């Protein structure tokens, strides 16, 4: 993008990406928001320029790159005046090689959280909105906490797909461009996490207001049938609570946080 730096926020659901975006946008140099449609548009364009298009023979890789760069440039037009753009989507971890080719200076920040608490957080939303079928489960009611956990964790589920994408990025050849931000660190020591993120993207530090965090996605959440999905507390703080998952279901996911084990970090990914 001309005269702009582009970075990406990705990672697991219910792991602090909205909170992180709400904090980053306090910096006047930054634009950040909740999940954007750009990743889906990239997929549509790549598919449209692929073999199913009978004229794809006349589209070179250089032309494909220009088209995709043009998508970002036009989407983030003049009305986005910030020199640093953070585009958020859980699929970006699966596109590390593509992002490296399109934007060599870009970095990917992946938000992570202990997996049982991701399941717990989603289940808590569902049980808090019993009169509103959620887009998370295709607006279908019914089922149990067990069937919902299975749906979330499958390979194409809300958790399973970004989890597998994260592992691909974590162990892949572009892992040096990846930063993991743990939800547990973000809510307990937010300024330290932000300072580490700024260092990772080579930006000067900024003093954030951790007691006046603002973000409003109520209309989006209402349309998704999941009020509270992107709620952000005005003050950043850890709020301990008991889980509402059955013990056996909680235990099923308790060892899935592979990033917590230093011996598994074979690529030396930075983790905050």
Secondary structure, DSSP 4 states (H G I P E B T S, - for coil): -TT-EEEEEEE-TTSSHHHHHHHHTTSTTEEE-S--SHHHHHHHHHHHTSTTSTTGGG--HHHHHHHHHHHHHHHT-TT---SEEEEE-TTGGGGHHHHHHH-TT--EEEEE--HHHHHHHHHHHHHH-TTS--GGGTT-----HHHHHHHHHSTTSTTHHHHHHHHHHHHSTTGGGEEEEEHHHHHHSHHHHHHHHHHHTT-------TT------HHHHHHTT-TTTT---SS---------S-HHHHHHTTT--GGG-GGG-TT--EE-
